[in-house]
Amino acid sequence: MIVKKLLEAKEKTMPNLRVRHKRKGFGKFLKEILQGLFSSGDKEKHPEGVEKERIINRGEPDKDDSYQEKVKDVNTGDTTRDIKEPLSQHKNK
């Protein structure tokens, strides 16, 4: 008697990019750009993941203080989150 089993594994790759601009002598980055496909924290709402674009700009305290984030569902293309606000007022929502 010969028994054959087929083991199949599927792994999704989600391409994304993160770029940070740093300055010598300072611990935190000045600017960060994050863009690509990510798995979602809510698998029921977004089972295939989300497309995310985030720009954080620390720059000069009085000039370049911004937080922007846009999140779209991969399947439908619907925007689920669109935030543009000063970084000093942004709290991780």
HTML snippet that shows the backbone in 3Dmol.js (N, CA, C, O; Angstrom):
<script src="https://3Dmol.org/build/3Dmol-min.js"></script>
<div id="view" style="width:600px;height:400px;position:relative"></div>
<script>
const pdb = `
ATOM      1  N   MET A   1       0.840  -1.169   0.000  1.00  0.00           N
ATOM      2  CA  MET A   1       0.000   0.000   0.000  1.00  0.00           C
ATOM      3  C   MET A   1       0.896   1.247   0.000  1.00  0.00           C
ATOM      4  O   MET A   1       1.780   1.378   0.847  1.00  0.00           O
ATOM      5  N   ILE A   2       0.666   2.152  -0.946  1.00  0.00           N
ATOM      6  CA  ILE A   2       1.444   3.382  -1.053  1.00  0.00           C
ATOM      7  C   ILE A   2       0.504   4.555  -0.745  1.00  0.00           C
ATOM      8  O   ILE A   2      -0.567   4.688  -1.339  1.00  0.00           O
ATOM      9  N   VAL A   3       0.933   5.393   0.193  1.00  0.00           N
ATOM     10  CA  VAL A   3       0.155   6.568   0.567  1.00  0.00           C
ATOM     11  C   VAL A   3       0.995   7.798   0.224  1.00  0.00           C
ATOM     12  O   VAL A   3       2.148   7.915   0.638  1.00  0.00           O
ATOM     13  N   LYS A   4       0.413   8.684  -0.517  1.00  0.00           N
ATOM     14  CA  LYS A   4       1.106   9.929  -0.873  1.00  0.00           C
ATOM     15  C   LYS A   4       0.342  11.087  -0.256  1.00  0.00           C
ATOM     16  O   LYS A   4      -0.887  11.147  -0.291  1.00  0.00           O
ATOM     17  N   LYS A   5       1.106  11.992   0.303  1.00  0.00           N
ATOM     18  CA  LYS A   5       0.509  13.205   0.864  1.00  0.00           C
ATOM     19  C   LYS A   5       1.141  14.399   0.176  1.00  0.00           C
ATOM     20  O   LYS A   5       2.348  14.426  -0.065  1.00  0.00           O
ATOM     21  N   LEU A   6       0.343  15.351  -0.125  1.00  0.00           N
ATOM     22  CA  LEU A   6       0.829  16.571  -0.731  1.00  0.00           C
ATOM     23  C   LEU A   6       0.722  17.678   0.307  1.00  0.00           C
ATOM     24  O   LEU A   6      -0.362  18.001   0.793  1.00  0.00           O
ATOM     25  N   LEU A   7       1.847  18.235   0.623  1.00  0.00           N
ATOM     26  CA  LEU A   7       1.880  19.335   1.581  1.00  0.00           C
ATOM     27  C   LEU A   7       2.079  20.615   0.792  1.00  0.00           C
ATOM     28  O   LEU A   7       3.059  20.767   0.062  1.00  0.00           O
ATOM     29  N   GLU A   8       1.159  21.510   0.943  1.00  0.00           N
ATOM     30  CA  GLU A   8       1.208  22.743   0.175  1.00  0.00           C
ATOM     31  C   GLU A   8       1.183  23.921   1.125  1.00  0.00           C
ATOM     32  O   GLU A   8       0.352  23.986   2.031  1.00  0.00           O
ATOM     33  N   ALA A   9       2.081  24.832   0.915  1.00  0.00           N
ATOM     34  CA  ALA A   9       2.123  26.045   1.732  1.00  0.00           C
ATOM     35  C   ALA A   9       2.038  27.246   0.824  1.00  0.00           C
ATOM     36  O   ALA A   9       2.751  27.338  -0.175  1.00  0.00           O
ATOM     37  N   LYS A  10       1.186  28.139   1.167  1.00  0.00           N
ATOM     38  CA  LYS A  10       1.054  29.371   0.411  1.00  0.00           C
ATOM     39  C   LYS A  10       1.444  30.526   1.316  1.00  0.00           C
ATOM     40  O   LYS A  10       0.923  30.682   2.421  1.00  0.00           O
ATOM     41  N   GLU A  11       2.346  31.306   0.834  1.00  0.00           N
ATOM     42  CA  GLU A  11       2.763  32.466   1.606  1.00  0.00           C
ATOM     43  C   GLU A  11       2.635  33.692   0.729  1.00  0.00           C
ATOM     44  O   GLU A  11       3.141  33.731  -0.392  1.00  0.00           O
ATOM     45  N   LYS A  12       1.966  34.670   1.247  1.00  0.00           N
ATOM     46  CA  LYS A  12       1.798  35.911   0.514  1.00  0.00           C
ATOM     47  C   LYS A  12       2.924  36.861   0.885  1.00  0.00           C
ATOM     48  O   LYS A  12       3.276  37.013   2.055  1.00  0.00           O
ATOM     49  N   THR A  13       3.465  37.479  -0.114  1.00  0.00           N
ATOM     50  CA  THR A  13       4.430  38.533   0.166  1.00  0.00           C
ATOM     51  C   THR A  13       3.730  39.857  -0.052  1.00  0.00           C
ATOM     52  O   THR A  13       2.985  40.035  -1.016  1.00  0.00           O
ATOM     53  N   MET A  14       3.976  40.759   0.837  1.00  0.00           N
ATOM     54  CA  MET A  14       3.363  42.067   0.750  1.00  0.00           C
ATOM     55  C   MET A  14       4.477  43.096   0.614  1.00  0.00           C
ATOM     56  O   MET A  14       5.095  43.485   1.605  1.00  0.00           O
ATOM     57  N   PRO A  15       4.733  43.537  -0.617  1.00  0.00           N
ATOM     58  CA  PRO A  15       5.834  44.473  -0.822  1.00  0.00           C
ATOM     59  C   PRO A  15       5.544  45.820  -0.177  1.00  0.00           C
ATOM     60  O   PRO A  15       4.445  46.360  -0.307  1.00  0.00           O
ATOM     61  N   ASN A  16       6.525  46.348   0.510  1.00  0.00           N
ATOM     62  CA  ASN A  16       6.386  47.667   1.103  1.00  0.00           C
ATOM     63  C   ASN A  16       7.763  48.310   1.226  1.00  0.00           C
ATOM     64  O   ASN A  16       8.789  47.650   1.066  1.00  0.00           O
ATOM     65  N   LEU A  17       7.764  49.585   1.506  1.00  0.00           N
ATOM     66  CA  LEU A  17       8.983  50.368   1.550  1.00  0.00           C
ATOM     67  C   LEU A  17       8.919  51.328   2.722  1.00  0.00           C
ATOM     68  O   LEU A  17       7.887  51.950   2.974  1.00  0.00           O
ATOM     69  N   ARG A  18      10.033  51.445   3.438  1.00  0.00           N
ATOM     70  CA  ARG A  18      10.121  52.439   4.506  1.00  0.00           C
ATOM     71  C   ARG A  18      11.453  53.161   4.352  1.00  0.00           C
ATOM     72  O   ARG A  18      12.510  52.533   4.284  1.00  0.00           O
ATOM     73  N   VAL A  19      11.389  54.477   4.299  1.00  0.00           N
ATOM     74  CA  VAL A  19      12.574  55.316   4.161  1.00  0.00           C
ATOM     75  C   VAL A  19      12.589  56.285   5.328  1.00  0.00           C
ATOM     76  O   VAL A  19      11.582  56.921   5.640  1.00  0.00           O
ATOM     77  N   ARG A  20      13.753  56.389   5.972  1.00  0.00           N
ATOM     78  CA  ARG A  20      13.906  57.331   7.082  1.00  0.00           C
ATOM     79  C   ARG A  20      15.069  58.274   6.813  1.00  0.00           C
ATOM     80  O   ARG A  20      16.151  57.859   6.398  1.00  0.00           O
ATOM     81  N   HIS A  21      14.816  59.545   7.060  1.00  0.00           N
ATOM     82  CA  HIS A  21      15.854  60.557   6.943  1.00  0.00           C
ATOM     83  C   HIS A  21      16.331  60.895   8.352  1.00  0.00           C
ATOM     84  O   HIS A  21      15.567  61.387   9.182  1.00  0.00           O
ATOM     85  N   LYS A  22      17.608  60.620   8.603  1.00  0.00           N
ATOM     86  CA  LYS A  22      18.164  60.876   9.932  1.00  0.00           C
ATOM     87  C   LYS A  22      19.241  61.941   9.842  1.00  0.00           C
ATOM     88  O   LYS A  22      19.801  62.201   8.778  1.00  0.00           O
ATOM     89  N   ARG A  23      19.515  62.550  10.984  1.00  0.00           N
ATOM     90  CA  ARG A  23      20.571  63.547  11.070  1.00  0.00           C
ATOM     91  C   ARG A  23      21.543  63.126  12.156  1.00  0.00           C
ATOM     92  O   ARG A  23      21.137  62.680  13.229  1.00  0.00           O
ATOM     93  N   LYS A  24      22.810  63.268  11.873  1.00  0.00           N
ATOM     94  CA  LYS A  24      23.865  62.870  12.809  1.00  0.00           C
ATOM     95  C   LYS A  24      23.724  63.640  14.123  1.00  0.00           C
ATOM     96  O   LYS A  24      23.535  64.857  14.134  1.00  0.00           O
ATOM     97  N   GLY A  25      23.819  62.903  15.222  1.00  0.00           N
ATOM     98  CA  GLY A  25      23.739  63.525  16.535  1.00  0.00           C
ATOM     99  C   GLY A  25      22.340  63.557  17.135  1.00  0.00           C
ATOM    100  O   GLY A  25      22.170  63.953  18.288  1.00  0.00           O
ATOM    101  N   PHE A  26      21.335  63.141  16.363  1.00  0.00           N
ATOM    102  CA  PHE A  26      19.957  63.127  16.855  1.00  0.00           C
ATOM    103  C   PHE A  26      19.444  61.694  16.823  1.00  0.00           C
ATOM    104  O   PHE A  26      19.676  60.977  15.849  1.00  0.00           O
ATOM    105  N   GLY A  27      18.757  61.272  17.864  1.00  0.00           N
ATOM    106  CA  GLY A  27      18.291  59.889  17.962  1.00  0.00           C
ATOM    107  C   GLY A  27      17.122  59.575  17.050  1.00  0.00           C
ATOM    108  O   GLY A  27      17.079  58.502  16.448  1.00  0.00           O
ATOM    109  N   LYS A  28      16.174  60.493  16.938  1.00  0.00           N
ATOM    110  CA  LYS A  28      14.975  60.239  16.153  1.00  0.00           C
ATOM    111  C   LYS A  28      15.167  60.700  14.706  1.00  0.00           C
ATOM    112  O   LYS A  28      16.009  61.547  14.410  1.00  0.00           O
ATOM    113  N   PHE A  29      14.374  60.127  13.831  1.00  0.00           N
ATOM    114  CA  PHE A  29      14.434  60.510  12.425  1.00  0.00           C
ATOM    115  C   PHE A  29      13.720  61.840  12.206  1.00  0.00           C
ATOM    116  O   PHE A  29      12.841  62.220  12.979  1.00  0.00           O
ATOM    117  N   LEU A  30      14.110  62.543  11.138  1.00  0.00           N
ATOM    118  CA  LEU A  30      13.445  63.793  10.781  1.00  0.00           C
ATOM    119  C   LEU A  30      12.189  63.541   9.956  1.00  0.00           C
ATOM    120  O   LEU A  30      11.159  64.190  10.138  1.00  0.00           O
ATOM    121  N   LYS A  31      12.306  62.573   9.038  1.00  0.00           N
ATOM    122  CA  LYS A  31      11.179  62.277   8.163  1.00  0.00           C
ATOM    123  C   LYS A  31      11.140  60.779   7.897  1.00  0.00           C
ATOM    124  O   LYS A  31      12.178  60.137   7.738  1.00  0.00           O
ATOM    125  N   GLU A  32       9.918  60.226   7.849  1.00  0.00           N
ATOM    126  CA  GLU A  32       9.732  58.815   7.518  1.00  0.00           C
ATOM    127  C   GLU A  32       8.621  58.699   6.491  1.00  0.00           C
ATOM    128  O   GLU A  32       7.562  59.314   6.622  1.00  0.00           O
ATOM    129  N   ILE A  33       8.885  57.894   5.461  1.00  0.00           N
ATOM    130  CA  ILE A  33       7.882  57.606   4.442  1.00  0.00           C
ATOM    131  C   ILE A  33       7.677  56.100   4.423  1.00  0.00           C
ATOM    132  O   ILE A  33       8.629  55.337   4.262  1.00  0.00           O
ATOM    133  N   LEU A  34       6.439  55.680   4.587  1.00  0.00           N
ATOM    134  CA  LEU A  34       6.083  54.268   4.616  1.00  0.00           C
ATOM    135  C   LEU A  34       5.005  54.054   3.558  1.00  0.00           C
ATOM    136  O   LEU A  34       3.995  54.758   3.543  1.00  0.00           O
ATOM    137  N   GLN A  35       5.224  53.074   2.667  1.00  0.00           N
ATOM    138  CA  GLN A  35       4.262  52.869   1.606  1.00  0.00           C
ATOM    139  C   GLN A  35       4.269  51.407   1.180  1.00  0.00           C
ATOM    140  O   GLN A  35       5.330  50.792   1.077  1.00  0.00           O
ATOM    141  N   GLY A  36       3.089  50.852   0.934  1.00  0.00           N
ATOM    142  CA  GLY A  36       3.006  49.484   0.437  1.00  0.00           C
ATOM    143  C   GLY A  36       1.806  48.728   0.950  1.00  0.00           C
ATOM    144  O   GLY A  36       0.842  49.310   1.447  1.00  0.00           O
ATOM    145  N   LEU A  37       1.885  47.410   0.818  1.00  0.00           N
ATOM    146  CA  LEU A  37       0.812  46.527   1.254  1.00  0.00           C
ATOM    147  C   LEU A  37       1.147  45.940   2.614  1.00  0.00           C
ATOM    148  O   LEU A  37       2.280  45.525   2.857  1.00  0.00           O
ATOM    149  N   PHE A  38       0.159  45.907   3.503  1.00  0.00           N
ATOM    150  CA  PHE A  38       0.350  45.419   4.864  1.00  0.00           C
ATOM    151  C   PHE A  38      -0.835  44.551   5.260  1.00  0.00           C
ATOM    152  O   PHE A  38      -1.943  44.740   4.759  1.00  0.00           O
ATOM    153  N   SER A  39      -0.605  43.608   6.153  1.00  0.00           N
ATOM    154  CA  SER A  39      -1.723  42.850   6.691  1.00  0.00           C
ATOM    155  C   SER A  39      -2.481  43.762   7.644  1.00  0.00           C
ATOM    156  O   SER A  39      -1.910  44.666   8.254  1.00  0.00           O
ATOM    157  N   SER A  40      -3.763  43.508   7.756  1.00  0.00           N
ATOM    158  CA  SER A  40      -4.613  44.368   8.569  1.00  0.00           C
ATOM    159  C   SER A  40      -4.773  43.798   9.968  1.00  0.00           C
ATOM    160  O   SER A  40      -4.703  42.584  10.163  1.00  0.00           O
ATOM    161  N   GLY A  41      -4.985  44.666  10.931  1.00  0.00           N
ATOM    162  CA  GLY A  41      -5.275  44.244  12.292  1.00  0.00           C
ATOM    163  C   GLY A  41      -6.675  43.659  12.401  1.00  0.00           C
ATOM    164  O   GLY A  41      -6.958  42.880  13.312  1.00  0.00           O
ATOM    165  N   ASP A  42      -7.553  44.035  11.472  1.00  0.00           N
ATOM    166  CA  ASP A  42      -8.931  43.543  11.450  1.00  0.00           C
ATOM    167  C   ASP A  42      -9.093  42.618  10.240  1.00  0.00           C
ATOM    168  O   ASP A  42      -9.412  43.076   9.143  1.00  0.00           O
ATOM    169  N   LYS A  43      -8.873  41.326  10.443  1.00  0.00           N
ATOM    170  CA  LYS A  43      -8.912  40.342   9.359  1.00  0.00           C
ATOM    171  C   LYS A  43     -10.323  40.151   8.787  1.00  0.00           C
ATOM    172  O   LYS A  43     -10.471  39.748   7.633  1.00  0.00           O
ATOM    173  N   GLU A  44     -11.346  40.432   9.575  1.00  0.00           N
ATOM    174  CA  GLU A  44     -12.718  40.293   9.071  1.00  0.00           C
ATOM    175  C   GLU A  44     -13.043  41.403   8.077  1.00  0.00           C
ATOM    176  O   GLU A  44     -13.674  41.161   7.048  1.00  0.00           O
ATOM    177  N   LYS A  45     -12.612  42.611   8.390  1.00  0.00           N
ATOM    178  CA  LYS A  45     -12.884  43.754   7.538  1.00  0.00           C
ATOM    179  C   LYS A  45     -12.010  43.762   6.286  1.00  0.00           C
ATOM    180  O   LYS A  45     -12.480  44.066   5.190  1.00  0.00           O
ATOM    181  N   HIS A  46     -10.730  43.424   6.465  1.00  0.00           N
ATOM    182  CA  HIS A  46      -9.755  43.473   5.373  1.00  0.00           C
ATOM    183  C   HIS A  46      -8.953  42.169   5.321  1.00  0.00           C
ATOM    184  O   HIS A  46      -7.786  42.148   5.713  1.00  0.00           O
ATOM    185  N   PRO A  47      -9.560  41.092   4.846  1.00  0.00           N
ATOM    186  CA  PRO A  47      -8.868  39.798   4.864  1.00  0.00           C
ATOM    187  C   PRO A  47      -7.632  39.746   3.971  1.00  0.00           C
ATOM    188  O   PRO A  47      -6.685  39.020   4.272  1.00  0.00           O
ATOM    189  N   GLU A  48      -7.628  40.501   2.887  1.00  0.00           N
ATOM    190  CA  GLU A  48      -6.494  40.500   1.963  1.00  0.00           C
ATOM    191  C   GLU A  48      -5.438  41.543   2.330  1.00  0.00           C
ATOM    192  O   GLU A  48      -4.386  41.606   1.693  1.00  0.00           O
ATOM    193  N   GLY A  49      -5.707  42.351   3.340  1.00  0.00           N
ATOM    194  CA  GLY A  49      -4.755  43.373   3.771  1.00  0.00           C
ATOM    195  C   GLY A  49      -5.158  44.766   3.308  1.00  0.00           C
ATOM    196  O   GLY A  49      -6.235  44.975   2.749  1.00  0.00           O
ATOM    197  N   VAL A  50      -4.256  45.711   3.560  1.00  0.00           N
ATOM    198  CA  VAL A  50      -4.511  47.108   3.224  1.00  0.00           C
ATOM    199  C   VAL A  50      -3.302  47.702   2.509  1.00  0.00           C
ATOM    200  O   VAL A  50      -2.172  47.234   2.649  1.00  0.00           O
ATOM    201  N   GLU A  51      -3.581  48.748   1.742  1.00  0.00           N
ATOM    202  CA  GLU A  51      -2.532  49.529   1.106  1.00  0.00           C
ATOM    203  C   GLU A  51      -2.373  50.789   1.958  1.00  0.00           C
ATOM    204  O   GLU A  51      -3.333  51.530   2.170  1.00  0.00           O
ATOM    205  N   LYS A  52      -1.160  51.024   2.441  1.00  0.00           N
ATOM    206  CA  LYS A  52      -0.947  52.109   3.386  1.00  0.00           C
ATOM    207  C   LYS A  52       0.123  53.068   2.872  1.00  0.00           C
ATOM    208  O   LYS A  52       1.136  52.656   2.307  1.00  0.00           O
ATOM    209  N   GLU A  53      -0.131  54.347   3.084  1.00  0.00           N
ATOM    210  CA  GLU A  53       0.852  55.380   2.787  1.00  0.00           C
ATOM    211  C   GLU A  53       0.911  56.324   3.986  1.00  0.00           C
ATOM    212  O   GLU A  53      -0.096  56.920   4.368  1.00  0.00           O
ATOM    213  N   ARG A  54       2.099  56.453   4.576  1.00  0.00           N
ATOM    214  CA  ARG A  54       2.247  57.291   5.768  1.00  0.00           C
ATOM    215  C   ARG A  54       3.483  58.168   5.611  1.00  0.00           C
ATOM    216  O   ARG A  54       4.544  57.697   5.200  1.00  0.00           O
ATOM    217  N   ILE A  55       3.334  59.444   5.941  1.00  0.00           N
ATOM    218  CA  ILE A  55       4.452  60.381   5.930  1.00  0.00           C
ATOM    219  C   ILE A  55       4.483  61.087   7.271  1.00  0.00           C
ATOM    220  O   ILE A  55       3.534  61.773   7.652  1.00  0.00           O
ATOM    221  N   ILE A  56       5.593  60.910   7.985  1.00  0.00           N
ATOM    222  CA  ILE A  56       5.789  61.588   9.271  1.00  0.00           C
ATOM    223  C   ILE A  56       6.952  62.545   9.083  1.00  0.00           C
ATOM    224  O   ILE A  56       8.037  62.143   8.665  1.00  0.00           O
ATOM    225  N   ASN A  57       6.720  63.826   9.398  1.00  0.00           N
ATOM    226  CA  ASN A  57       7.742  64.833   9.224  1.00  0.00           C
ATOM    227  C   ASN A  57       7.969  65.551  10.546  1.00  0.00           C
ATOM    228  O   ASN A  57       7.122  66.327  10.989  1.00  0.00           O
ATOM    229  N   ARG A  58       9.111  65.292  11.176  1.00  0.00           N
ATOM    230  CA  ARG A  58       9.437  65.955  12.439  1.00  0.00           C
ATOM    231  C   ARG A  58      10.112  67.292  12.172  1.00  0.00           C
ATOM    232  O   ARG A  58       9.777  68.289  12.812  1.00  0.00           O
ATOM    233  N   GLY A  59      11.046  67.331  11.248  1.00  0.00           N
ATOM    234  CA  GLY A  59      11.713  68.558  10.811  1.00  0.00           C
ATOM    235  C   GLY A  59      11.936  69.575  11.901  1.00  0.00           C
ATOM    236  O   GLY A  59      12.236  69.231  13.045  1.00  0.00           O
ATOM    237  N   GLU A  60      11.789  70.811  11.542  1.00  0.00           N
ATOM    238  CA  GLU A  60      11.907  71.912  12.492  1.00  0.00           C
ATOM    239  C   GLU A  60      10.617  71.995  13.297  1.00  0.00           C
ATOM    240  O   GLU A  60       9.529  71.888  12.730  1.00  0.00           O
ATOM    241  N   PRO A  61      10.721  72.184  14.602  1.00  0.00           N
ATOM    242  CA  PRO A  61       9.518  72.146  15.459  1.00  0.00           C
ATOM    243  C   PRO A  61       8.387  73.083  15.036  1.00  0.00           C
ATOM    244  O   PRO A  61       7.217  72.712  15.131  1.00  0.00           O
ATOM    245  N   ASP A  62       8.715  74.291  14.571  1.00  0.00           N
ATOM    246  CA  ASP A  62       7.659  75.246  14.228  1.00  0.00           C
ATOM    247  C   ASP A  62       7.240  75.180  12.769  1.00  0.00           C
ATOM    248  O   ASP A  62       6.195  75.718  12.402  1.00  0.00           O
ATOM    249  N   LYS A  63       8.048  74.523  11.924  1.00  0.00           N
ATOM    250  CA  LYS A  63       7.771  74.551  10.490  1.00  0.00           C
ATOM    251  C   LYS A  63       7.188  73.236   9.978  1.00  0.00           C
ATOM    252  O   LYS A  63       6.045  73.195   9.522  1.00  0.00           O
ATOM    253  N   ASP A  64       7.966  72.175  10.056  1.00  0.00           N
ATOM    254  CA  ASP A  64       7.587  70.899   9.441  1.00  0.00           C
ATOM    255  C   ASP A  64       7.145  69.909  10.507  1.00  0.00           C
ATOM    256  O   ASP A  64       7.924  69.053  10.927  1.00  0.00           O
ATOM    257  N   ASP A  65       5.928  70.024  10.935  1.00  0.00           N
ATOM    258  CA  ASP A  65       5.405  69.162  11.991  1.00  0.00           C
ATOM    259  C   ASP A  65       4.121  68.540  11.458  1.00  0.00           C
ATOM    260  O   ASP A  65       3.028  69.048  11.709  1.00  0.00           O
ATOM    261  N   SER A  66       4.259  67.414  10.704  1.00  0.00           N
ATOM    262  CA  SER A  66       3.057  66.880  10.077  1.00  0.00           C
ATOM    263  C   SER A  66       2.993  65.359  10.142  1.00  0.00           C
ATOM    264  O   SER A  66       4.013  64.672  10.189  1.00  0.00           O
ATOM    265  N   TYR A  67       1.759  64.856  10.144  1.00  0.00           N
ATOM    266  CA  TYR A  67       1.476  63.430  10.116  1.00  0.00           C
ATOM    267  C   TYR A  67       0.388  63.218   9.078  1.00  0.00           C
ATOM    268  O   TYR A  67      -0.689  63.809   9.166  1.00  0.00           O
ATOM    269  N   GLN A  68       0.675  62.365   8.082  1.00  0.00           N
ATOM    270  CA  GLN A  68      -0.303  62.037   7.052  1.00  0.00           C
ATOM    271  C   GLN A  68      -0.372  60.526   6.924  1.00  0.00           C
ATOM    272  O   GLN A  68       0.655  59.849   6.886  1.00  0.00           O
ATOM    273  N   GLU A  69      -1.581  60.003   6.858  1.00  0.00           N
ATOM    274  CA  GLU A  69      -1.747  58.569   6.665  1.00  0.00           C
ATOM    275  C   GLU A  69      -3.017  58.308   5.863  1.00  0.00           C
ATOM    276  O   GLU A  69      -4.079  58.867   6.139  1.00  0.00           O
ATOM    277  N   LYS A  70      -2.876  57.443   4.863  1.00  0.00           N
ATOM    278  CA  LYS A  70      -4.019  57.039   4.049  1.00  0.00           C
ATOM    279  C   LYS A  70      -3.996  55.517   3.961  1.00  0.00           C
ATOM    280  O   LYS A  70      -2.979  54.924   3.602  1.00  0.00           O
ATOM    281  N   VAL A  71      -5.130  54.888   4.293  1.00  0.00           N
ATOM    282  CA  VAL A  71      -5.238  53.428   4.289  1.00  0.00           C
ATOM    283  C   VAL A  71      -6.415  53.047   3.401  1.00  0.00           C
ATOM    284  O   VAL A  71      -7.525  53.556   3.552  1.00  0.00           O
ATOM    285  N   LYS A  72      -6.136  52.118   2.450  1.00  0.00           N
ATOM    286  CA  LYS A  72      -7.174  51.644   1.524  1.00  0.00           C
ATOM    287  C   LYS A  72      -7.286  50.134   1.614  1.00  0.00           C
ATOM    288  O   LYS A  72      -6.296  49.444   1.854  1.00  0.00           O
ATOM    289  N   ASP A  73      -8.499  49.621   1.419  1.00  0.00           N
ATOM    290  CA  ASP A  73      -8.721  48.183   1.343  1.00  0.00           C
ATOM    291  C   ASP A  73      -8.155  47.681   0.013  1.00  0.00           C
ATOM    292  O   ASP A  73      -8.389  48.297  -1.027  1.00  0.00           O
ATOM    293  N   VAL A  74      -7.419  46.580   0.036  1.00  0.00           N
ATOM    294  CA  VAL A  74      -6.795  46.043  -1.165  1.00  0.00           C
ATOM    295  C   VAL A  74      -7.832  45.588  -2.187  1.00  0.00           C
ATOM    296  O   VAL A  74      -7.669  45.837  -3.381  1.00  0.00           O
ATOM    297  N   ASN A  75      -8.886  44.933  -1.740  1.00  0.00           N
ATOM    298  CA  ASN A  75      -9.899  44.393  -2.664  1.00  0.00           C
ATOM    299  C   ASN A  75     -10.773  45.473  -3.281  1.00  0.00           C
ATOM    300  O   ASN A  75     -10.928  45.529  -4.501  1.00  0.00           O
ATOM    301  N   THR A  76     -11.335  46.315  -2.456  1.00  0.00           N
ATOM    302  CA  THR A  76     -12.326  47.282  -2.933  1.00  0.00           C
ATOM    303  C   THR A  76     -11.731  48.620  -3.336  1.00  0.00           C
ATOM    304  O   THR A  76     -12.311  49.327  -4.160  1.00  0.00           O
ATOM    305  N   GLY A  77     -10.587  48.981  -2.773  1.00  0.00           N
ATOM    306  CA  GLY A  77      -9.994  50.288  -3.052  1.00  0.00           C
ATOM    307  C   GLY A  77     -10.615  51.404  -2.226  1.00  0.00           C
ATOM    308  O   GLY A  77     -10.266  52.573  -2.395  1.00  0.00           O
ATOM    309  N   ASP A  78     -11.538  51.046  -1.327  1.00  0.00           N
ATOM    310  CA  ASP A  78     -12.185  52.045  -0.471  1.00  0.00           C
ATOM    311  C   ASP A  78     -11.194  52.572   0.556  1.00  0.00           C
ATOM    312  O   ASP A  78     -10.449  51.802   1.163  1.00  0.00           O
ATOM    313  N   THR A  79     -11.189  53.883   0.748  1.00  0.00           N
ATOM    314  CA  THR A  79     -10.337  54.495   1.759  1.00  0.00           C
ATOM    315  C   THR A  79     -10.988  54.325   3.118  1.00  0.00           C
ATOM    316  O   THR A  79     -12.123  54.749   3.330  1.00  0.00           O
ATOM    317  N   THR A  80     -10.256  53.695   4.048  1.00  0.00           N
ATOM    318  CA  THR A  80     -10.797  53.471   5.386  1.00  0.00           C
ATOM    319  C   THR A  80     -10.231  54.460   6.397  1.00  0.00           C
ATOM    320  O   THR A  80     -10.768  54.618   7.493  1.00  0.00           O
ATOM    321  N   ARG A  81      -9.150  55.119   6.020  1.00  0.00           N
ATOM    322  CA  ARG A  81      -8.538  56.074   6.942  1.00  0.00           C
ATOM    323  C   ARG A  81      -7.799  57.125   6.126  1.00  0.00           C
ATOM    324  O   ARG A  81      -7.021  56.785   5.234  1.00  0.00           O
ATOM    325  N   ASP A  82      -8.035  58.394   6.425  1.00  0.00           N
ATOM    326  CA  ASP A  82      -7.352  59.492   5.737  1.00  0.00           C
ATOM    327  C   ASP A  82      -7.133  60.604   6.756  1.00  0.00           C
ATOM    328  O   ASP A  82      -8.063  61.325   7.119  1.00  0.00           O
ATOM    329  N   ILE A  83      -5.899  60.731   7.209  1.00  0.00           N
ATOM    330  CA  ILE A  83      -5.579  61.676   8.280  1.00  0.00           C
ATOM    331  C   ILE A  83      -4.492  62.631   7.818  1.00  0.00           C
ATOM    332  O   ILE A  83      -3.483  62.208   7.254  1.00  0.00           O
ATOM    333  N   LYS A  84      -4.698  63.902   8.055  1.00  0.00           N
ATOM    334  CA  LYS A  84      -3.679  64.935   7.843  1.00  0.00           C
ATOM    335  C   LYS A  84      -3.794  65.875   9.032  1.00  0.00           C
ATOM    336  O   LYS A  84      -4.802  66.561   9.199  1.00  0.00           O
ATOM    337  N   GLU A  85      -2.741  65.900   9.864  1.00  0.00           N
ATOM    338  CA  GLU A  85      -2.774  66.741  11.048  1.00  0.00           C
ATOM    339  C   GLU A  85      -1.354  67.042  11.511  1.00  0.00           C
ATOM    340  O   GLU A  85      -0.413  66.365  11.096  1.00  0.00           O
ATOM    341  N   PRO A  86      -1.190  68.041  12.358  1.00  0.00           N
ATOM    342  CA  PRO A  86       0.139  68.295  12.929  1.00  0.00           C
ATOM    343  C   PRO A  86       0.590  67.096  13.770  1.00  0.00           C
ATOM    344  O   PRO A  86      -0.211  66.516  14.503  1.00  0.00           O
ATOM    345  N   LEU A  87       1.843  66.734  13.668  1.00  0.00           N
ATOM    346  CA  LEU A  87       2.370  65.595  14.416  1.00  0.00           C
ATOM    347  C   LEU A  87       2.250  65.829  15.918  1.00  0.00           C
ATOM    348  O   LEU A  87       2.026  64.884  16.675  1.00  0.00           O
ATOM    349  N   SER A  88       2.396  67.069  16.353  1.00  0.00           N
ATOM    350  CA  SER A  88       2.299  67.374  17.784  1.00  0.00           C
ATOM    351  C   SER A  88       0.897  67.082  18.340  1.00  0.00           C
ATOM    352  O   SER A  88       0.741  66.863  19.542  1.00  0.00           O
ATOM    353  N   GLN A  89      -0.119  67.079  17.470  1.00  0.00           N
ATOM    354  CA  GLN A  89      -1.482  66.799  17.921  1.00  0.00           C
ATOM    355  C   GLN A  89      -1.903  65.364  17.646  1.00  0.00           C
ATOM    356  O   GLN A  89      -2.977  64.943  18.075  1.00  0.00           O
ATOM    357  N   HIS A  90      -1.062  64.599  16.930  1.00  0.00           N
ATOM    358  CA  HIS A  90      -1.427  63.241  16.568  1.00  0.00           C
ATOM    359  C   HIS A  90      -1.189  62.284  17.724  1.00  0.00           C
ATOM    360  O   HIS A  90      -0.130  62.286  18.351  1.00  0.00           O
ATOM    361  N   LYS A  91      -2.178  61.484  17.986  1.00  0.00           N
ATOM    362  CA  LYS A  91      -2.048  60.398  18.954  1.00  0.00           C
ATOM    363  C   LYS A  91      -2.394  59.140  18.192  1.00  0.00           C
ATOM    364  O   LYS A  91      -3.287  59.174  17.344  1.00  0.00           O
ATOM    365  N   ASN A  92      -1.732  58.040  18.453  1.00  0.00           N
ATOM    366  CA  ASN A  92      -1.960  56.798  17.723  1.00  0.00           C
ATOM    367  C   ASN A  92      -3.398  56.352  17.923  1.00  0.00           C
ATOM    368  O   ASN A  92      -3.740  55.815  18.977  1.00  0.00           O
ATOM    369  N   LYS A  93      -4.239  56.566  16.930  1.00  0.00           N
ATOM    370  CA  LYS A  93      -5.680  56.292  17.033  1.00  0.00           C
ATOM    371  C   LYS A  93      -6.005  54.916  16.545  1.00  0.00           C
ATOM    372  O   LYS A  93      -7.169  54.515  16.558  1.00  0.00           O
TER     373      LYS A  93
END
`;
const viewer = $3Dmol.createViewer("view");
viewer.addModel(pdb, "pdb");
viewer.setStyle({}, {cartoon: {color: "spectrum"}});
viewer.zoomTo();
viewer.render();
</script>
